[in-house]
Amino acid sequence: MLMRTTKRMKTDTGTEELPDEIMTELLLRQPVKSILRFRAVCRAWDATLSSDEFCALHMARETLQADAHAAPTRPKLLVLAPAAACDATAVYSCSPQGPGDFVDGVAAQCRGLTFLYDAVAPAYYVVNAATRAVTRLPPCQEVLYSSAGLGFDARAKEYKVMRLLQKPSDPDVSPAAGRIPLSFSLTAYCAILNAARRNLPPVLVNGSLHWLIDDSCSKIIGPAAASIITYSVTEETFGWVQSPPCSTLGVHLVELDGCLCMVRDLRHGSPDCISALEIWKLQDHATGFWSLGIRIDLSSHAGIMNLVGPQVVIRVLGAIGDVRSGQKIIMATSGHTAHAYDAMSKSLETILSYRHRRYGYPSARTAIRICLFKETLAPVHKTHEEISFSSPLAKATKEILLRLPARSIVQFKRVCKQWRRIIEDKGFIRSYFAHKSMEKRTKIMIVGKGSGPRRFFHFSPLEKWRSEAANNKPCHGLNLLSTAEMDYLYNPCTGYWRTNSYSGSLACAPWEAPTNDGWIVPDHAFATGNKTVGLGFNPLNQEHVAVTMSYEFKNFKSREYRLTCSVWHCRPGSGFQGGLVPPLPVNNLPPAHVSGVLYWMSDPLLGPSSEYAIVSFNVATEVFDVISCPRHTNVANRSSQSTRHLFVVELGAKLCVVLADRTANELVIWKLERDEWYAAYVVCLKASPDYSLLSNIVMPLAVDPKDGRILLSTGRRMGFYDPVNETIEELYDADEIMRRNKIAGVSSQGAPCEKPDTPFVPMLYEESLVCYPRVRKGKFLH
């Protein structure tokens, strides 16, 4: 027993307190939140209350108190919700009356610790929601499918994580520590597929993790094979358990009263589609004997929630109480509700309902997760990597690196292994991008033709060209440079690049302009043949995605066209996707990207309608939509003879529509704010002949947050427009640079200029360390 002495506990000030054994008994009776506050009393209390011995005693006392209750208490639920930016996960412990929403339970609880999987990172975490302690497990790279669970080794008195995984280069399934026995290989493979497909983690019962295999895998492992594979956390051995004498299609496992149970949803598994749940209980592991324990009639509770229809997914999370005191089964549904079923009275009580909440993620089924949990002081030990990263020296190194240019940081990878680990850590990369984004300063690079093998472009900051800015805008630290035949994904700060080619692209499409004269400039600086490409960012999996709209045919007389859409997933191994059909034709100007959605302006000279509209594409859900333009633009039903036209841009992280009026030689910019359009800026170009709309397409790129100046680009020139004086401070003139280089006879790199007329392109960029790992050709093809 902890502190069983006759001494009196003293504080750091020397003041005598109660005897140690009495103080210990008092502290053991306190809730977790109180103990966490008491750790701040003094160093002696902090050391005592943080010790493994005290934590074990507190957990044992809580377990005895829970077993002694005559009636079940209210369940404690752990809700996991995405953050507003969709790039992190927030964890909430809430009472049944608290706010939130959730769906499938993809979190496992073990002796006060919760095991979580974050698909955004992707990464596994061990969390104590009561103490807010968390640790991130070391990543396992190049995994096709995996499933993991948390267990406790009673012999070694330690927590263990078991992860089954399949790598791209290995057809066999293996645990993280080694290869699985051959006799279990096919069964483990089916278990992983079922867990990944149905979002089912393994269930911990009696010191073993249990994975379920449904009937759909009978062709692989045979109809007589066992339906549950087990792994002993203490012995580290595999085993089997026979399933009940019924179909396992659509069922899931759960632990109730310390026993392994199987929940069978008769809405899916029975031929009569009965609206009921059956809970089968495993009575004997050795013989595989199961018995039907509880049958829940859902049709009698249809007035409380929609449980009759098979479209509502129901998961049993666990139970509180026992058979003697009155057991309550806790269930969660994909309808964003949680319910407690009283097994004795057969009544159903709604304990959580979040049907009217907005979701952080676009899909409600992946919005929020939930599990039962117990408040304990169970310690969460840090990994060696976390300990290394949290040292004072590592923290100071991070702070220094955050303030350095990206090119310098790439070079500092060579200093030592610890610096390399810090720089390549995904958390540091996100922090660096966020830190640089806070500067809110427009950064411009000049892009020229590169030299040498595999060097397609040469990048040089505008500051090097002073006196001497983008056809595309950066997206979460990366730029996409497009030509008619090729797309180049670049990080100009680090030199990272990837390429993607299009076999159907044309350098110059013969149908690009109507037969009669109009405002359309077929060879403007923003055109890339018969396609237009946008770079977007998927906030769900933190992946860059390039979306290409490509015309195969245009006829401006009959207004007929053929337009296809293809998606290039930039993460290695994600591949290329085609066959998407946009709802409207789009113009040949680049799209705007705002918060994970790409926007194109429609082409009113094609298709059934001659009105302008905005075509949107959600990168995460891959769903098209059509948005109305501002009513006040008054450019509906325009022909090729029109002197006014529309296109879209992104300014200040907001979607904007630009009305270009050739007659007035001005741009009127409308901004979408809270689903309403309002006029934000007016750019008068009468005093700037080089930016005249009669001969150029002028693209607004950014707004200076300090003085409100607007960065404009024609593709050949770039400058800041002063809305007060209606003048342009020119930053870049490609023709002037080319003329000077031709006279000097040198290239931008200082070498003799073989092609003095090689064009230069102005480009905005964001300083970042973002990149994607390289994949060897063999594994990529596999």
Summary of the structure (lengths in Angstrom):
residues: 782
radius of gyration: 31.6
end to end distance: 58.0
largest distance: 102.3
contacts: 2393
relative contact order: 0.08
helix: 19%
strand: 36%
